[in-house]
Amino acid sequence: MSRSIVKPVIAGVLIGTGLFFIPFFMLRVALFILIIALVFRLFSGRRGYFDGPFKERRLAFADHIRNMSEEEYAQFKQQASFGCDRTKNFTHPQNDQNEK
């Protein structure tokens, strides 16, 4: 009879010890990941806003805005004030020039 109670007690002690020490192990793992991420960030360099797959599109759009006349720019600002709501029928000023 004493032998049947020993196994559950040992299992309970092992499970309780494991649950008690899990936060310490998780903290070590989190610190390790943080240190590795910092090392990668140091050696990878900084990426600016204009680095990325759509760099040319952003630069072309900025050039297009710079080349607008005052009237086109005023119309662009008025239409852009609606935000990105597609139901407002936002038309690009370049498309208006092609229609004329």
KOLGU-4560 file (N, C-alpha, C; in nm, 3 decimals, padded with zeros to 5 digits):
<recs>
<n_xx: 00.081 n_yy: -00.118 n_zz: 00.000 ca_xx: 00.000 ca_yy: 00.000 ca_zz: 00.000 c_xx: 00.087 c_yy: 00.126 c_zz: 00.000 mol: A seq: 1 type: MET>
<n_xx: 00.199 n_yy: 00.126 n_zz: 00.069 ca_xx: 00.285 ca_yy: 00.242 ca_zz: 00.071 c_xx: 00.350 c_yy: 00.265 c_zz: -00.065 mol: A seq: 2 type: SER>
<n_xx: 00.363 n_yy: 00.160 n_zz: -00.142 ca_xx: 00.425 ca_yy: 00.170 ca_zz: -00.272 c_xx: 00.333 c_yy: 00.241 c_zz: -00.373 mol: A seq: 3 type: ARG>
<n_xx: 00.202 n_yy: 00.228 n_zz: -00.361 ca_xx: 00.108 ca_yy: 00.290 ca_zz: -00.455 c_xx: 00.099 c_yy: 00.441 c_zz: -00.435 mol: A seq: 4 type: SER>
<n_xx: 00.133 n_yy: 00.493 n_zz: -00.320 ca_xx: 00.124 ca_yy: 00.637 ca_zz: -00.296 c_xx: 00.255 c_yy: 00.709 c_zz: -00.329 mol: A seq: 5 type: ILE>
<n_xx: 00.364 n_yy: 00.634 n_zz: -00.338 ca_xx: 00.495 ca_yy: 00.694 ca_zz: -00.364 c_xx: 00.502 c_yy: 00.752 c_zz: -00.506 mol: A seq: 6 type: VAL>
<n_xx: 00.450 n_yy: 00.681 n_zz: -00.604 ca_xx: 00.456 ca_yy: 00.728 ca_zz: -00.743 c_xx: 00.380 c_yy: 00.861 c_zz: -00.763 mol: A seq: 7 type: LYS>
<n_xx: 00.257 n_yy: 00.874 n_zz: -00.715 ca_xx: 00.188 ca_yy: 01.003 ca_zz: -00.731 c_xx: 00.257 c_yy: 01.118 c_zz: -00.656 mol: A seq: 8 type: PRO>
<n_xx: 00.314 n_yy: 01.088 n_zz: -00.541 ca_xx: 00.384 ca_yy: 01.192 ca_zz: -00.465 c_xx: 00.506 c_yy: 01.240 c_zz: -00.541 mol: A seq: 9 type: VAL>
<n_xx: 00.585 n_yy: 01.147 n_zz: -00.594 ca_xx: 00.705 ca_yy: 01.182 ca_zz: -00.672 c_xx: 00.664 c_yy: 01.259 c_zz: -00.798 mol: A seq: 10 type: ILE>
<n_xx: 00.559 n_yy: 01.213 n_zz: -00.865 ca_xx: 00.512 ca_yy: 01.283 ca_zz: -00.985 c_xx: 00.465 c_yy: 01.424 c_zz: -00.949 mol: A seq: 11 type: ALA>
<n_xx: 00.396 n_yy: 01.441 n_zz: -00.838 ca_xx: 00.350 ca_yy: 01.572 ca_zz: -00.795 c_xx: 00.466 c_yy: 01.664 c_zz: -00.760 mol: A seq: 12 type: GLY>
<n_xx: 00.568 n_yy: 01.610 n_zz: -00.696 ca_xx: 00.685 ca_yy: 01.690 ca_zz: -00.662 c_xx: 00.758 c_yy: 01.733 c_zz: -00.789 mol: A seq: 13 type: VAL>
<n_xx: 00.774 n_yy: 01.643 n_zz: -00.883 ca_xx: 00.842 ca_yy: 01.677 ca_zz: -01.009 c_xx: 00.763 c_yy: 01.782 c_zz: -01.088 mol: A seq: 14 type: LEU>
<n_xx: 00.632 n_yy: 01.765 n_zz: -01.097 ca_xx: 00.549 ca_yy: 01.861 ca_zz: -01.170 c_xx: 00.551 c_yy: 01.997 c_zz: -01.099 mol: A seq: 15 type: ILE>
<n_xx: 00.539 n_yy: 01.998 n_zz: -00.968 ca_xx: 00.543 ca_yy: 02.123 ca_zz: -00.892 c_xx: 00.677 c_yy: 02.195 c_zz: -00.905 mol: A seq: 16 type: GLY>
<n_xx: 00.786 n_yy: 02.119 n_zz: -00.901 ca_xx: 00.918 ca_yy: 02.178 ca_zz: -00.918 c_xx: 00.933 c_yy: 02.235 c_zz: -01.059 mol: A seq: 17 type: THR>
<n_xx: 00.886 n_yy: 02.161 n_zz: -01.156 ca_xx: 00.893 ca_yy: 02.210 ca_zz: -01.294 c_xx: 00.814 c_yy: 02.338 c_zz: -01.313 mol: A seq: 18 type: GLY>
<n_xx: 00.693 n_yy: 02.343 n_zz: -01.259 ca_xx: 00.612 ca_yy: 02.464 ca_zz: -01.269 c_xx: 00.674 c_yy: 02.582 c_zz: -01.194 mol: A seq: 19 type: LEU>
<n_xx: 00.743 n_yy: 02.552 n_zz: -01.084 ca_xx: 00.808 ca_yy: 02.659 ca_zz: -01.009 c_xx: 00.926 c_yy: 02.718 c_zz: -01.086 mol: A seq: 20 type: PHE>
<n_xx: 01.003 n_yy: 02.634 n_zz: -01.155 ca_xx: 01.123 ca_yy: 02.681 ca_zz: -01.223 c_xx: 01.100 c_yy: 02.726 c_zz: -01.368 mol: A seq: 21 type: PHE>
<n_xx: 00.983 n_yy: 02.706 n_zz: -01.424 ca_xx: 00.955 ca_yy: 02.746 ca_zz: -01.562 c_xx: 00.977 c_yy: 02.896 c_zz: -01.584 mol: A seq: 22 type: ILE>
<n_xx: 00.932 n_yy: 02.985 n_zz: -01.497 ca_xx: 00.956 ca_yy: 03.128 ca_zz: -01.521 c_xx: 01.105 c_yy: 03.162 c_zz: -01.532 mol: A seq: 23 type: PRO>
<n_xx: 01.190 n_yy: 03.099 n_zz: -01.454 ca_xx: 01.333 ca_yy: 03.127 ca_zz: -01.460 c_xx: 01.391 c_yy: 03.083 c_zz: -01.594 mol: A seq: 24 type: PHE>
<n_xx: 01.347 n_yy: 02.967 n_zz: -01.642 ca_xx: 01.396 ca_yy: 02.919 ca_zz: -01.772 c_xx: 01.343 c_yy: 03.007 c_zz: -01.884 mol: A seq: 25 type: PHE>
<n_xx: 01.218 n_yy: 03.049 n_zz: -01.874 ca_xx: 01.161 ca_yy: 03.134 ca_zz: -01.977 c_xx: 01.231 c_yy: 03.270 c_zz: -01.981 mol: A seq: 26 type: MET>
<n_xx: 01.267 n_yy: 03.323 n_zz: -01.865 ca_xx: 01.340 ca_yy: 03.449 ca_zz: -01.859 c_xx: 01.476 c_yy: 03.436 c_zz: -01.927 mol: A seq: 27 type: LEU>
<n_xx: 01.543 n_yy: 03.325 n_zz: -01.903 ca_xx: 01.672 ca_yy: 03.302 ca_zz: -01.969 c_xx: 01.656 c_yy: 03.291 c_zz: -02.120 mol: A seq: 28 type: ARG>
<n_xx: 01.555 n_yy: 03.221 n_zz: -02.164 ca_xx: 01.530 ca_yy: 03.208 ca_zz: -02.308 c_xx: 01.498 c_yy: 03.344 c_zz: -02.368 mol: A seq: 29 type: VAL>
<n_xx: 01.416 n_yy: 03.424 n_zz: -02.301 ca_xx: 01.380 ca_yy: 03.556 ca_zz: -02.352 c_xx: 01.504 c_yy: 03.646 c_zz: -02.359 mol: A seq: 30 type: ALA>
<n_xx: 01.588 n_yy: 03.642 n_zz: -02.257 ca_xx: 01.711 ca_yy: 03.722 ca_zz: -02.259 c_xx: 01.805 c_yy: 03.677 c_zz: -02.371 mol: A seq: 31 type: LEU>
<n_xx: 01.814 n_yy: 03.547 n_zz: -02.393 ca_xx: 01.898 ca_yy: 03.495 ca_zz: -02.500 c_xx: 01.848 c_yy: 03.545 c_zz: -02.636 mol: A seq: 32 type: PHE>
<n_xx: 01.718 n_yy: 03.537 n_zz: -02.659 ca_xx: 01.660 ca_yy: 03.583 ca_zz: -02.786 c_xx: 01.681 c_yy: 03.734 c_zz: -02.802 mol: A seq: 33 type: ILE>
<n_xx: 01.666 n_yy: 03.810 n_zz: -02.694 ca_xx: 01.686 ca_yy: 03.954 ca_zz: -02.700 c_xx: 01.831 c_yy: 03.988 c_zz: -02.735 mol: A seq: 34 type: LEU>
<n_xx: 01.925 n_yy: 03.919 n_zz: -02.676 ca_xx: 02.066 ca_yy: 03.944 ca_zz: -02.705 c_xx: 02.099 c_yy: 03.910 c_zz: -02.850 mol: A seq: 35 type: ILE>
<n_xx: 02.049 n_yy: 03.798 n_zz: -02.898 ca_xx: 02.073 ca_yy: 03.758 ca_zz: -03.037 c_xx: 02.011 c_yy: 03.861 c_zz: -03.132 mol: A seq: 36 type: ILE>
<n_xx: 01.891 n_yy: 03.909 n_zz: -03.102 ca_xx: 01.826 ca_yy: 04.008 ca_zz: -03.187 c_xx: 01.905 c_yy: 04.139 c_zz: -03.189 mol: A seq: 37 type: ALA>
<n_xx: 01.958 n_yy: 04.179 n_zz: -03.075 ca_xx: 02.038 ca_yy: 04.301 ca_zz: -03.071 c_xx: 02.167 c_yy: 04.287 c_zz: -03.152 mol: A seq: 38 type: LEU>
<n_xx: 02.229 n_yy: 04.170 n_zz: -03.145 ca_xx: 02.351 ca_yy: 04.147 ca_zz: -03.223 c_xx: 02.320 c_yy: 04.152 c_zz: -03.372 mol: A seq: 39 type: VAL>
<n_xx: 02.211 n_yy: 04.089 n_zz: -03.413 ca_xx: 02.172 ca_yy: 04.094 ca_zz: -03.554 c_xx: 02.142 c_yy: 04.237 c_zz: -03.598 mol: A seq: 40 type: PHE>
<n_xx: 02.078 n_yy: 04.313 n_zz: -03.512 ca_xx: 02.046 ca_yy: 04.452 ca_zz: -03.547 c_xx: 02.172 c_yy: 04.536 c_zz: -03.560 mol: A seq: 41 type: ARG>
<n_xx: 02.269 n_yy: 04.511 n_zz: -03.475 ca_xx: 02.395 ca_yy: 04.586 ca_zz: -03.484 c_xx: 02.469 c_yy: 04.558 c_zz: -03.614 mol: A seq: 42 type: LEU>
<n_xx: 02.471 n_yy: 04.432 n_zz: -03.654 ca_xx: 02.548 ca_yy: 04.396 ca_zz: -03.773 c_xx: 02.469 c_yy: 04.408 c_zz: -03.903 mol: A seq: 43 type: PHE>
<n_xx: 02.338 n_yy: 04.417 n_zz: -03.895 ca_xx: 02.259 ca_yy: 04.426 ca_zz: -04.018 c_xx: 02.248 c_yy: 04.569 c_zz: -04.067 mol: A seq: 44 type: SER>
<n_xx: 02.272 n_yy: 04.666 n_zz: -03.983 ca_xx: 02.260 ca_yy: 04.806 ca_zz: -04.024 c_xx: 02.116 c_yy: 04.851 c_zz: -04.012 mol: A seq: 45 type: GLY>
<n_xx: 02.098 n_yy: 04.977 n_zz: -04.036 ca_xx: 01.964 ca_yy: 05.033 ca_zz: -04.027 c_xx: 01.904 c_yy: 05.047 c_zz: -04.166 mol: A seq: 46 type: ARG>
<n_xx: 01.778 n_yy: 05.014 n_zz: -04.176 ca_xx: 01.707 ca_yy: 05.030 ca_zz: -04.302 c_xx: 01.619 c_yy: 05.152 c_zz: -04.290 mol: A seq: 47 type: ARG>
<n_xx: 01.629 n_yy: 05.239 n_zz: -04.386 ca_xx: 01.552 ca_yy: 05.362 ca_zz: -04.383 c_xx: 01.411 c_yy: 05.339 c_zz: -04.434 mol: A seq: 48 type: GLY>
<n_xx: 01.335 n_yy: 05.446 n_zz: -04.433 ca_xx: 01.196 ca_yy: 05.439 ca_zz: -04.479 c_xx: 01.188 c_yy: 05.408 c_zz: -04.628 mol: A seq: 49 type: TYR>
<n_xx: 01.283 n_yy: 05.460 n_zz: -04.704 ca_xx: 01.275 ca_yy: 05.444 ca_zz: -04.849 c_xx: 01.339 c_yy: 05.316 c_zz: -04.898 mol: A seq: 50 type: PHE>
<n_xx: 01.393 n_yy: 05.234 n_zz: -04.810 ca_xx: 01.446 ca_yy: 05.105 ca_zz: -04.853 c_xx: 01.332 c_yy: 05.005 c_zz: -04.854 mol: A seq: 51 type: ASP>
<n_xx: 01.323 n_yy: 04.931 n_zz: -04.959 ca_xx: 01.218 ca_yy: 04.831 ca_zz: -04.965 c_xx: 01.174 c_yy: 04.806 c_zz: -05.107 mol: A seq: 52 type: GLY>
<n_xx: 01.076 n_yy: 04.719 n_zz: -05.124 ca_xx: 01.035 ca_yy: 04.680 ca_zz: -05.258 c_xx: 00.964 c_yy: 04.788 c_zz: -05.337 mol: A seq: 53 type: PRO>
<n_xx: 00.907 n_yy: 04.889 n_zz: -05.271 ca_xx: 00.830 ca_yy: 04.990 ca_zz: -05.341 c_xx: 00.900 c_yy: 05.125 c_zz: -05.343 mol: A seq: 54 type: PHE>
<n_xx: 01.031 n_yy: 05.122 n_zz: -05.333 ca_xx: 01.108 ca_yy: 05.246 ca_zz: -05.327 c_xx: 01.085 c_yy: 05.332 c_zz: -05.451 mol: A seq: 55 type: LYS>
<n_xx: 01.089 n_yy: 05.272 n_zz: -05.569 ca_xx: 01.074 ca_yy: 05.348 ca_zz: -05.693 c_xx: 00.935 c_yy: 05.409 c_zz: -05.703 mol: A seq: 56 type: GLU>
<n_xx: 00.833 n_yy: 05.336 n_zz: -05.658 ca_xx: 00.697 ca_yy: 05.388 ca_zz: -05.667 c_xx: 00.678 c_yy: 05.509 c_zz: -05.577 mol: A seq: 57 type: ARG>
<n_xx: 00.734 n_yy: 05.504 n_zz: -05.454 ca_xx: 00.723 ca_yy: 05.618 ca_zz: -05.364 c_xx: 00.795 c_yy: 05.739 c_zz: -05.419 mol: A seq: 58 type: ARG>
<n_xx: 00.914 n_yy: 05.717 n_zz: -05.474 ca_xx: 00.990 ca_yy: 05.828 ca_zz: -05.529 c_xx: 00.921 c_yy: 05.887 c_zz: -05.651 mol: A seq: 59 type: LEU>
<n_xx: 00.863 n_yy: 05.801 n_zz: -05.736 ca_xx: 00.793 ca_yy: 05.851 ca_zz: -05.854 c_xx: 00.669 c_yy: 05.931 c_zz: -05.812 mol: A seq: 60 type: ALA>
<n_xx: 00.600 n_yy: 05.885 n_zz: -05.709 ca_xx: 00.482 ca_yy: 05.958 ca_zz: -05.663 c_xx: 00.522 c_yy: 06.093 c_zz: -05.605 mol: A seq: 61 type: PHE>
<n_xx: 00.634 n_yy: 06.097 n_zz: -05.532 ca_xx: 00.682 ca_yy: 06.225 ca_zz: -05.477 c_xx: 00.721 c_yy: 06.320 c_zz: -05.590 mol: A seq: 62 type: ALA>
<n_xx: 00.786 n_yy: 06.268 n_zz: -05.694 ca_xx: 00.822 ca_yy: 06.352 ca_zz: -05.808 c_xx: 00.697 c_yy: 06.404 c_zz: -05.879 mol: A seq: 63 type: ASP>
<n_xx: 00.596 n_yy: 06.319 n_zz: -05.888 ca_xx: 00.471 ca_yy: 06.360 ca_zz: -05.952 c_xx: 00.406 c_yy: 06.474 c_zz: -05.875 mol: A seq: 64 type: HIS>
<n_xx: 00.406 n_yy: 06.466 n_zz: -05.743 ca_xx: 00.346 ca_yy: 06.571 ca_zz: -05.662 c_xx: 00.426 c_yy: 06.700 c_zz: -05.676 mol: A seq: 65 type: ILE>
<n_xx: 00.559 n_yy: 06.690 n_zz: -05.680 ca_xx: 00.642 ca_yy: 06.810 ca_zz: -05.695 c_xx: 00.617 c_yy: 06.881 c_zz: -05.828 mol: A seq: 66 type: ARG>
<n_xx: 00.582 n_yy: 06.805 n_zz: -05.931 ca_xx: 00.564 ca_yy: 06.862 ca_zz: -06.064 c_xx: 00.421 c_yy: 06.910 c_zz: -06.089 mol: A seq: 67 type: ASN>
<n_xx: 00.334 n_yy: 06.903 n_zz: -05.990 ca_xx: 00.196 ca_yy: 06.947 ca_zz: -06.008 c_xx: 00.188 c_yy: 07.100 c_zz: -06.010 mol: A seq: 68 type: MET>
<n_xx: 00.090 n_yy: 07.149 n_zz: -06.083 ca_xx: 00.062 ca_yy: 07.293 ca_zz: -06.079 c_xx: -00.013 c_yy: 07.322 c_zz: -05.949 mol: A seq: 69 type: SER>
<n_xx: -00.031 n_yy: 07.450 n_zz: -05.920 ca_xx: -00.101 ca_yy: 07.488 ca_zz: -05.797 c_xx: -00.245 c_yy: 07.438 c_zz: -05.796 mol: A seq: 70 type: GLU>
<n_xx: -00.312 n_yy: 07.445 n_zz: -05.912 ca_xx: -00.451 ca_yy: 07.399 ca_zz: -05.921 c_xx: -00.460 c_yy: 07.249 c_zz: -05.901 mol: A seq: 71 type: GLU>
<n_xx: -00.370 n_yy: 07.174 n_zz: -05.967 ca_xx: -00.370 ca_yy: 07.029 ca_zz: -05.951 c_xx: -00.342 c_yy: 06.989 c_zz: -05.807 mol: A seq: 72 type: GLU>
<n_xx: -00.247 n_yy: 07.059 n_zz: -05.744 ca_xx: -00.212 ca_yy: 07.027 ca_zz: -05.607 c_xx: -00.327 c_yy: 07.058 c_zz: -05.512 mol: A seq: 73 type: TYR>
<n_xx: -00.397 n_yy: 07.168 n_zz: -05.535 ca_xx: -00.513 ca_yy: 07.201 ca_zz: -05.451 c_xx: -00.622 c_yy: 07.095 c_zz: -05.466 mol: A seq: 74 type: ALA>
<n_xx: -00.644 n_yy: 07.049 n_zz: -05.591 ca_xx: -00.743 ca_yy: 06.944 ca_zz: -05.614 c_xx: -00.699 c_yy: 06.814 c_zz: -05.549 mol: A seq: 75 type: GLN>
<n_xx: -00.571 n_yy: 06.783 n_zz: -05.556 ca_xx: -00.517 ca_yy: 06.661 ca_zz: -05.495 c_xx: -00.536 c_yy: 06.665 c_zz: -05.344 mol: A seq: 76 type: PHE>
<n_xx: -00.504 n_yy: 06.778 n_zz: -05.280 ca_xx: -00.521 ca_yy: 06.791 ca_zz: -05.135 c_xx: -00.666 c_yy: 06.779 c_zz: -05.096 mol: A seq: 77 type: LYS>
<n_xx: -00.755 n_yy: 06.838 n_zz: -05.176 ca_xx: -00.897 ca_yy: 06.831 ca_zz: -05.144 c_xx: -00.947 c_yy: 06.687 c_zz: -05.151 mol: A seq: 78 type: GLN>
<n_xx: -00.906 n_yy: 06.615 n_zz: -05.254 ca_xx: -00.949 ca_yy: 06.476 ca_zz: -05.268 c_xx: -00.882 c_yy: 06.386 c_zz: -05.165 mol: A seq: 79 type: GLN>
<n_xx: -00.757 n_yy: 06.415 n_zz: -05.129 ca_xx: -00.685 ca_yy: 06.333 ca_zz: -05.032 c_xx: -00.737 c_yy: 06.356 c_zz: -04.891 mol: A seq: 80 type: ALA>
<n_xx: -00.808 n_yy: 06.463 n_zz: -04.867 ca_xx: -00.861 ca_yy: 06.489 ca_zz: -04.733 c_xx: -00.967 c_yy: 06.386 c_zz: -04.694 mol: A seq: 81 type: SER>
<n_xx: -01.022 n_yy: 06.315 n_zz: -04.793 ca_xx: -01.119 ca_yy: 06.210 ca_zz: -04.763 c_xx: -01.053 c_yy: 06.088 c_zz: -04.702 mol: A seq: 82 type: PHE>
<n_xx: -00.922 n_yy: 06.074 n_zz: -04.716 ca_xx: -00.852 ca_yy: 05.957 ca_zz: -04.664 c_xx: -00.851 c_yy: 05.846 c_zz: -04.766 mol: A seq: 83 type: GLY>
<n_xx: -00.844 n_yy: 05.725 n_zz: -04.718 ca_xx: -00.834 ca_yy: 05.608 ca_zz: -04.805 c_xx: -00.968 c_yy: 05.540 c_zz: -04.825 mol: A seq: 84 type: CYS>
<n_xx: -01.075 n_yy: 05.612 n_zz: -04.807 ca_xx: -01.207 ca_yy: 05.555 ca_zz: -04.824 c_xx: -01.236 c_yy: 05.539 c_zz: -04.972 mol: A seq: 85 type: ASP>
<n_xx: -01.251 n_yy: 05.418 n_zz: -05.018 ca_xx: -01.271 ca_yy: 05.391 ca_zz: -05.161 c_xx: -01.411 c_yy: 05.431 c_zz: -05.209 mol: A seq: 86 type: ARG>
<n_xx: -01.501 n_yy: 05.453 n_zz: -05.117 ca_xx: -01.637 ca_yy: 05.490 ca_zz: -05.159 c_xx: -01.647 c_yy: 05.636 c_zz: -05.199 mol: A seq: 87 type: THR>
<n_xx: -01.542 n_yy: 05.717 n_zz: -05.173 ca_xx: -01.545 ca_yy: 05.859 ca_zz: -05.208 c_xx: -01.502 c_yy: 05.883 c_zz: -05.352 mol: A seq: 88 type: LYS>
<n_xx: -01.472 n_yy: 05.778 n_zz: -05.428 ca_xx: -01.432 ca_yy: 05.788 ca_zz: -05.568 c_xx: -01.312 c_yy: 05.879 c_zz: -05.586 mol: A seq: 89 type: ASN>
<n_xx: -01.206 n_yy: 05.850 n_zz: -05.517 ca_xx: -01.083 ca_yy: 05.928 ca_zz: -05.529 c_xx: -01.025 c_yy: 05.907 c_zz: -05.668 mol: A seq: 90 type: PHE>
<n_xx: -00.997 n_yy: 06.016 n_zz: -05.738 ca_xx: -00.935 ca_yy: 06.007 ca_zz: -05.870 c_xx: -00.797 c_yy: 06.069 c_zz: -05.863 mol: A seq: 91 type: THR>
<n_xx: -00.703 n_yy: 06.004 n_zz: -05.924 ca_xx: -00.566 ca_yy: 06.051 ca_zz: -05.924 c_xx: -00.554 c_yy: 06.168 c_zz: -06.022 mol: A seq: 92 type: HIS>
<n_xx: -00.485 n_yy: 06.276 n_zz: -05.986 ca_xx: -00.474 ca_yy: 06.391 ca_zz: -06.076 c_xx: -00.411 c_yy: 06.356 c_zz: -06.210 mol: A seq: 93 type: PRO>
<n_xx: -00.326 n_yy: 06.257 n_zz: -06.214 ca_xx: -00.264 ca_yy: 06.217 ca_zz: -06.340 c_xx: -00.371 c_yy: 06.159 c_zz: -06.434 mol: A seq: 94 type: GLN>
<n_xx: -00.468 n_yy: 06.089 n_zz: -06.380 ca_xx: -00.576 ca_yy: 06.035 ca_zz: -06.461 c_xx: -00.663 c_yy: 06.147 c_zz: -06.517 mol: A seq: 95 type: ASN>
<n_xx: -00.679 n_yy: 06.257 n_zz: -06.443 ca_xx: -00.757 ca_yy: 06.369 ca_zz: -06.493 c_xx: -00.688 c_yy: 06.434 c_zz: -06.614 mol: A seq: 96 type: ASP>
<n_xx: -00.557 n_yy: 06.440 n_zz: -06.613 ca_xx: -00.484 ca_yy: 06.500 ca_zz: -06.725 c_xx: -00.498 c_yy: 06.416 c_zz: -06.851 mol: A seq: 97 type: GLN>
<n_xx: -00.500 n_yy: 06.283 n_zz: -06.832 ca_xx: -00.510 ca_yy: 06.195 ca_zz: -06.949 c_xx: -00.646 c_yy: 06.206 c_zz: -07.015 mol: A seq: 98 type: ASN>
<n_xx: -00.750 n_yy: 06.238 n_zz: -06.936 ca_xx: -00.884 ca_yy: 06.246 ca_zz: -06.991 c_xx: -00.905 c_yy: 06.374 c_zz: -07.073 mol: A seq: 99 type: GLU>
<n_xx: -00.830 n_yy: 06.480 n_zz: -07.044 ca_xx: -00.850 ca_yy: 06.609 ca_zz: -07.111 c_xx: -00.793 c_yy: 06.612 c_zz: -07.249 mol: A seq: 100 type: LYS>
</recs>
